[in-house]
Amino acid sequence: MDAIQVDGLTKEFDTVTAVDDLSFTVEQGEIFGLLGPNGAGKSTLINMLVTLLGPSEGAARVNGHDITKERGDVRDSLGIVFQEPAIDEELTGTENLAFHGRMYGKRTAEREERIPEVLELVDLADVADNKVASYSGGMQRRLEIGRGLMHEPEVLFLDEPTTGLDARTRRDTWEYIQRLNEESGVTIIITTHYMDEADFLCERVAIMDQGDIVAIDSPEGLKDSLGGDVVTLGLNGPANEFVDRLGDRPWVRERDRTDEGIAITLEHGTTRIVDLVRLADETEATISSVDLEKPSLENVFLALTGSTLTEREADEPSTESESREESSQAARASR
Ligand SMILES: Nc1ncnc2c1ncn2[C@@H]1O[C@H](COP(=O)(O)OP(=O)(O)OP(=O)(O)O)[C@@H](O)[C@H]1O
């Protein structure tokens, strides 16, 4: 049985189709990523799967339970870690987990058995009796994850798990999430707008844009689908002729104008740089910088949607913050 089965799931708000007829599955034990800019529809999709929002159309099952007809079973079988902190800094790690265990109706004996297991899982056994206020950002995030694991869910949803953490702690958190997945076998669904996070952590990634899944595959598969390296040229001054004539070159697969110049997808990038410089010379374009990279998920996003993820986020209207506030309220109400 798949951990998640989504079939034609749709959510319409007044004027926006936030999630548009999505169908996909997530296998048990997988780390699965939903990658997309703010406003792509990730939170709306997750909120439907965890039964905080009802779909407008379509159906989905989580651990075999229908999200509209068996909401209680769905909720019992999943854990959720939201972006907003849900732990109390004035309590110790143990006390926080005990509080959450009580909320989930666990009896004292069950709690006493489960808390040390969870603390071990999230690597906080040594500091179990210290106040959370004394924990580092990474430790607090691990305790949040532990909280989501208290009732032994089969699926764990992590919403933007490393937002606000420094680079080192983010990396440690990724490694920790992978270890948790290997050791406990829990299926993990992550939402993220960080390309590097999806690339490092996820076995499969669904790239979301404007309510749609535009591609779904392993990070390697997504990058391979571009079939080439990317040379990014900084261009000073007019370069229309350069860009036009690039289109005639058989080895150029894609050209995408960026704010500073152009990103060119091509085979064997290293050997083509000389050709590019020569063409710039002929067309009197001025190259100010040259960068060669193997495809990243950012390039995949650009090729699929015509803009970078950062540009998409800049375009997102301000209703986003309202929707986040609404989702947070729903989340708080459900705790
Ligand atoms: N309650 C709501 N009412 C009206 N529109 C909404 C509501 N919630 C979300 N939307 C809209 O639906 C679209 C998808 O929003 P959603 O929050 O699901 O995106 P997201 O990818 O999760 O972004 P983020 O990463 O910031 O949470 C956006 O255009 C948003 O403005």
The ligand as a Tripos MOL2 file, in Angstrom:
@<TRIPOS>MOLECULE
LIG
   31    33     1     0     0
SMALL
NO_CHARGES

@<TRIPOS>ATOM
      1 N1         -7.5490   30.8020    2.6060 N.pl3     1 LIG1
      2 C1         -7.2400   31.2680    1.4160 C.ar      1 LIG1
      3 N2         -8.0480   32.1250    0.7600 N.ar      1 LIG1
      4 C2         -7.7530   32.5860   -0.4790 C.ar      1 LIG1
      5 N3         -6.6250   32.2490   -1.1410 N.ar      1 LIG1
      6 C3         -5.7690   31.4150   -0.5360 C.ar      1 LIG1
      7 C4         -6.0280   30.8840    0.7670 C.ar      1 LIG1
      8 N4         -4.9740   30.0650    1.1060 N.ar      1 LIG1
      9 C5         -4.1250   30.0820    0.0670 C.ar      1 LIG1
     10 N5         -4.5930   30.8970   -0.9230 N.ar      1 LIG1
     11 C6         -3.9240   31.1560   -2.2070 C.3       1 LIG1
     12 O1         -3.6590   29.9020   -2.7890 O.3       1 LIG1
     13 C7         -2.3900   29.9030   -3.4250 C.3       1 LIG1
     14 C8         -1.5170   28.8170   -2.8360 C.3       1 LIG1
     15 O2         -1.1210   29.1680   -1.4960 O.3       1 LIG1
     16 P1         -0.2950   28.2010   -0.5380 P.3       1 LIG1
     17 O3         -0.1850   28.8610    0.7940 O.co2     1 LIG1
     18 O4         -0.8810   26.8440   -0.5710 O.co2     1 LIG1
     19 O5          1.1330   28.1800   -1.2420 O.3       1 LIG1
     20 P2          2.4990   27.5800   -0.6840 P.3       1 LIG1
     21 O6          3.1880   26.9750   -1.8410 O.co2     1 LIG1
     22 O7          2.2260   26.6860    0.4360 O.co2     1 LIG1
     23 O8          3.2990   28.8150   -0.1450 O.3       1 LIG1
     24 P3          4.1330   28.8590    1.2300 P.3       1 LIG1
     25 O9          5.3850   28.1220    1.0040 O.co2     1 LIG1
     26 O10         4.3700   30.3170    1.4270 O.co2     1 LIG1
     27 O11         3.2670   28.2950    2.3150 O.co2     1 LIG1
     28 C9         -1.8400   31.3050   -3.2510 C.3       1 LIG1
     29 O12        -2.1610   32.0530   -4.3790 O.3       1 LIG1
     30 C10        -2.5810   31.8190   -2.0370 C.3       1 LIG1
     31 O13        -2.6580   33.2230   -2.0560 O.3       1 LIG1
@<TRIPOS>BOND
     1     1     2 1
     2     2     3 ar
     3     2     7 ar
     4     3     4 ar
     5     4     5 ar
     6     5     6 ar
     7     6     7 ar
     8     6    10 ar
     9     7     8 ar
    10     8     9 ar
    11     9    10 ar
    12    10    11 1
    13    11    12 1
    14    11    30 1
    15    12    13 1
    16    13    14 1
    17    13    28 1
    18    14    15 1
    19    15    16 1
    20    16    17 2
    21    16    18 1
    22    16    19 1
    23    19    20 1
    24    20    21 2
    25    20    22 1
    26    20    23 1
    27    23    24 1
    28    24    25 2
    29    24    26 1
    30    24    27 1
    31    28    29 1
    32    28    30 1
    33    30    31 1
@<TRIPOS>SUBSTRUCTURE
     1 LIG1         1 GROUP 0 **** ****
